[in-house]
């Protein structure tokens, strides 16, 4: 009995250590993993506004180019400018859609480098007023996107990434709550048990003092 009583006061300390560890892990999830997951989710959502602006700008230049080409005598300078802008907006739209689902910084940089190279080529064509080559480049860009279902695939990847990010946040929030409640319960239980063991210890000390006082006069006699 005495041996078990001696070991038992270590239980509150053990519970306090486990509770503190659970609380620290809950804090780590909340201030680290959850913050990063929320930031990633926010970045994904912000990219949708960029894509929508790209699509709006592309539609405007597409309409301007079609209207000019529909005239009996199109102005070559206007056609060149409109074709150049439409090509750039097409590139920017596809590039931004690829960037937002890129899995690494290297892949993202490769996409940007490719877009820059194609933009430089288009700039040279525009400077030389070679609108026919620009129109062919637009057709080729649109055709390649349709052939590979580029836009549809990128949209699906984005939707999947958005769903995964949302699920990740939900899981982390549940984990934060779970570890926080566990830590709170363990620390509270540790405190209660410590109070109980303290009371038991004081009672035992008082009993030992009474026994010592009762024994001391008898021994002197």
URKAZI-V638824 format. One record per helix or strand of 3 or more residues. SS is the DSSP state (a for helix, b for strand). FROM is the first residue (numbers start at 1). TO is the last residue. If there is no record, write none. Layout:
# URKAZI-V638824
ss:SS from:FROM to:TO
ss:SS from:FROM to:TO
This chain:
# URKAZI-V638824
ss:a from:2 to:8
ss:a from:10 to:69
ss:a from:76 to:99
ss:a from:105 to:127
ss:a from:131 to:147
ss:a from:150 to:220
